[in-house]
Amino acid sequence: MAGLQSYVDQRVLLILQDGRAIVGVMAGFDQKSNVVLSDSKERVYSIEEGVEEIPLGLYLVKGDQIVLIGEVDDAADKAVDLSTIRAEPLPPIRY
């Protein structure tokens, strides 16, 4: 959990167990690794239409749903035109 502290106030990408990708600024977290994101957006990937960003605003993600947390390089992220990216959506995790 000490590793999450370095992500506070940073733009991060969360990949969730159901395959969703959510980008936002990490506002905080707790002892269960629940994460609060501000200014968050869900990125929905598609083969036909490119990447759609759905605004979520302030968003709470349960820690047991998070598969991956990574810091987003703002300069690289802004340089990419998401509408030109075609990709299969991530499948949900099956146990």
ROBALUM-806526 format. One record per residue: residue number from 1; residue in one letter; chain; y, x, z of N, C-alpha, C in turn. Coordinates in steps of 0.2 Angstrom, whole numbers, plus 2048, in hexadecimal, padded with zeros to 3 digits. Example, Ala and Ser with C-alpha at 12.3 -4.5 7.8 and 13.67 -1.06 7.14 Angstrom:
> 1/A/A/7E4/842/827/7EA/83E/827/7F0/842/827
> 2/S/A/7F5/840/823/7FB/844/824/800/840/827
//
This chain:
> 1/M/A/7FA/804/800/800/800/800/806/804/800
> 2/A/A/806/80A/803/80C/80F/803/80E/810/7FC
> 3/G/A/809/810/7F7/80A/811/7F0/80F/80C/7ED
> 4/L/A/80F/806/7EF/813/801/7ED/81A/802/7EE
> 5/Q/A/81C/805/7F4/823/806/7F6/827/809/7F0
> 6/S/A/824/80E/7ED/827/811/7E7/829/80D/7E2
> 7/Y/A/826/807/7E1/828/802/7DC/82D/7FD/7DD
> 8/V/A/82F/7FD/7E4/834/7F8/7E6/83B/7FA/7E2
> 9/D/A/83E/7F5/7E0/844/7F5/7DC/843/7F8/7D5
> 10/Q/A/83D/7F9/7D3/83C/7FC/7CC/839/7F6/7C8
> 11/R/A/83A/7F7/7C1/837/7F2/7BD/82F/7F4/7BC
> 12/V/A/82B/7EF/7BD/824/7F0/7BD/820/7EB/7B8
> 13/L/A/81A/7ED/7B6/816/7E8/7B2/810/7E7/7B6
> 14/L/A/80E/7E1/7B7/808/7DF/7BB/803/7DC/7B6
> 15/I/A/7FD/7DE/7B6/7F8/7DB/7B3/7F4/7D7/7B8
> 16/L/A/7F3/7D0/7B7/7EF/7CC/7BC/7E8/7CB/7B9
> 17/Q/A/7E4/7C8/7BE/7DD/7C7/7BD/7DC/7C2/7B7
> 18/D/A/7E1/7BD/7B6/7E0/7B8/7B1/7E2/7BB/7AA
> 19/G/A/7E4/7C1/7AA/7E6/7C4/7A4/7EE/7C4/7A2
> 20/R/A/7F2/7C1/7A7/7F9/7C0/7A6/7FC/7C7/7A7
> 21/A/A/802/7C8/7A3/806/7CE/7A4/80D/7CC/7A6
> 22/I/A/80F/7CE/7AC/815/7CC/7AF/81A/7D3/7B0
> 23/V/A/820/7D2/7AD/824/7D8/7AE/82A/7D5/7B2
> 24/G/A/82C/7D9/7B7/832/7D8/7BB/834/7DD/7C0
> 25/V/A/839/7DC/7C4/83B/7E1/7C9/838/7E0/7CF
> 26/M/A/834/7E5/7D2/831/7E3/7D8/836/7E3/7DE
> 27/A/A/836/7DD/7E1/83B/7DC/7E6/838/7DE/7ED
> 28/G/A/831/7DD/7EE/82E/7DF/7F4/826/7DE/7F3
> 29/F/A/823/7DF/7F9/81C/7DE/7FA/81A/7DD/801
> 30/D/A/814/7DB/802/812/7DB/809/80B/7DE/80B
> 31/Q/A/808/7DE/811/802/7E1/812/7FC/7DF/80E
> 32/K/A/7FC/7D9/80B/7F7/7D7/807/7F8/7D8/800
> 33/S/A/7FD/7DC/7FE/7FF/7DF/7F8/801/7D9/7F3
> 34/N/A/804/7D3/7F7/807/7CE/7F3/80E/7D1/7F1
> 35/V/A/810/7CF/7EB/816/7D3/7E7/81B/7CD/7E6
> 36/V/A/821/7CF/7E7/827/7CA/7E5/82A/7CE/7DF
> 37/L/A/82B/7CB/7DA/82F/7CD/7D4/835/7C9/7D3
> 38/S/A/83A/7CC/7D1/841/7C9/7CF/842/7CA/7C8
> 39/D/A/845/7C6/7C5/847/7C6/7BE/840/7C7/7BA
> 40/S/A/83B/7C3/7BB/835/7C5/7B8/834/7C0/7B2
> 41/K/A/82F/7C3/7AD/82D/7C0/7A7/826/7C1/7A6
> 42/E/A/823/7BB/7A4/81C/7BC/7A1/81C/7BE/79A
> 43/R/A/818/7C3/798/817/7C5/791/811/7C2/78F
> 44/V/A/811/7BE/78A/80B/7BA/787/80A/7BD/780
> 45/Y/A/804/7C1/77F/802/7C4/779/7FF/7BF/775
> 46/S/A/800/7C1/76E/7FD/7BC/769/7FC/7C0/763
> 47/I/A/7F7/7BF/75F/7F5/7C2/759/7FA/7BF/753
> 48/E/A/7FC/7B9/754/800/7B6/74E/807/7B6/74F
> 49/E/A/809/7B6/756/811/7B5/757/814/7BB/75B
> 50/G/A/810/7C0/75C/813/7C6/760/814/7C4/767
> 51/V/A/818/7C7/76B/818/7C7/772/81E/7C2/774
> 52/E/A/81C/7BD/778/821/7B8/77A/823/7BA/781
> 53/E/A/829/7BA/783/82B/7BB/78A/82D/7B4/78D
> 54/I/A/82A/7B2/793/82B/7AC/796/82F/7AD/79D
> 55/P/A/835/7AB/79D/839/7AD/7A4/836/7AA/7AA
> 56/L/A/834/7AD/7AF/832/7AA/7B5/837/7AB/7BB
> 57/G/A/83B/7AF/7BB/840/7B0/7C0/83D/7B4/7C6
> 58/L/A/83E/7B1/7CC/83C/7B4/7D2/834/7B2/7D3
> 59/Y/A/830/7B6/7D3/829/7B4/7D3/824/7B8/7D8
> 60/L/A/820/7B4/7DB/81B/7B7/7E0/814/7B8/7DD
> 61/V/A/811/7BD/7DE/80B/7BF/7DB/806/7C0/7E1
> 62/K/A/801/7BD/7E2/7FC/7BE/7E7/7F8/7C5/7E6
> 63/G/A/7F8/7C9/7EB/7F5/7D0/7EA/7EE/7D0/7E7
> 64/D/A/7EA/7CB/7E9/7E3/7CB/7E7/7E2/7C9/7DF
> 65/Q/A/7E8/7C7/7DC/7E8/7C6/7D5/7EA/7CB/7D1
> 66/I/A/7ED/7D1/7D4/7F0/7D6/7D0/7EA/7DB/7CE
> 67/V/A/7EA/7DD/7C8/7E5/7E2/7C6/7E8/7E9/7C5
> 68/L/A/7EF/7E9/7C3/7F2/7EF/7C1/7FA/7EE/7C2
> 69/I/A/7FD/7F3/7C5/804/7F3/7C6/806/7FA/7C3
> 70/G/A/80B/7FA/7BE/80E/800/7BB/815/7FF/7BA
> 71/E/A/819/805/7BB/820/805/7BA/821/805/7B2
> 72/V/A/827/801/7B1/829/800/7AA/82E/805/7A8
> 73/D/A/82E/809/7A3/833/80D/7A1/838/809/79D
> 74/D/A/83E/808/7A0/843/803/79D/845/805/796
> 75/A/A/846/80B/795/849/80E/78E/843/80C/789
> 76/A/A/83D/80E/78A/838/80D/786/836/806/785
> 77/D/A/837/802/78A/836/7FA/789/83B/7F7/785
> 78/K/A/841/7F9/786/847/7F6/782/846/7F8/77B
> 79/A/A/844/7FE/779/843/801/772/83E/7FD/76E
> 80/V/A/839/7F9/771/834/7F6/76E/836/7EF/76C
> 81/D/A/835/7ED/766/836/7E6/764/830/7E2/765
> 82/L/A/830/7DE/76B/829/7DB/76D/827/7D6/768
> 83/S/A/82C/7D3/764/82A/7CE/75E/825/7D1/759
> 84/T/A/825/7D8/758/821/7DB/753/81A/7DD/755
> 85/I/A/819/7DC/75C/813/7DE/75F/80E/7D9/75E
> 86/R/A/808/7DA/75C/803/7D5/75B/7FD/7D8/75F
> 87/A/A/7FA/7D4/764/7F5/7D6/768/7F1/7D0/76B
> 88/E/A/7EA/7D1/76C/7E6/7CC/76F/7E9/7CB/776
> 89/P/A/7E9/7C5/779/7EA/7C4/780/7E5/7C8/784
> 90/L/A/7E6/7CA/78A/7E1/7CD/78E/7DD/7C7/791
> 91/P/A/7D6/7C8/791/7D2/7C3/794/7D2/7C3/79B
> 92/P/A/7D0/7BE/79E/7D0/7BE/7A6/7CA/7C2/7A8
> 93/I/A/7CA/7C5/7AE/7C5/7C9/7B1/7BF/7C4/7B3
> 94/R/A/7B9/7C6/7B2/7B3/7C2/7B4/7AF/7C6/7B8
> 95/Y/A/7AD/7C3/7BE/7A9/7C6/7C3/7A2/7C5/7C2
//
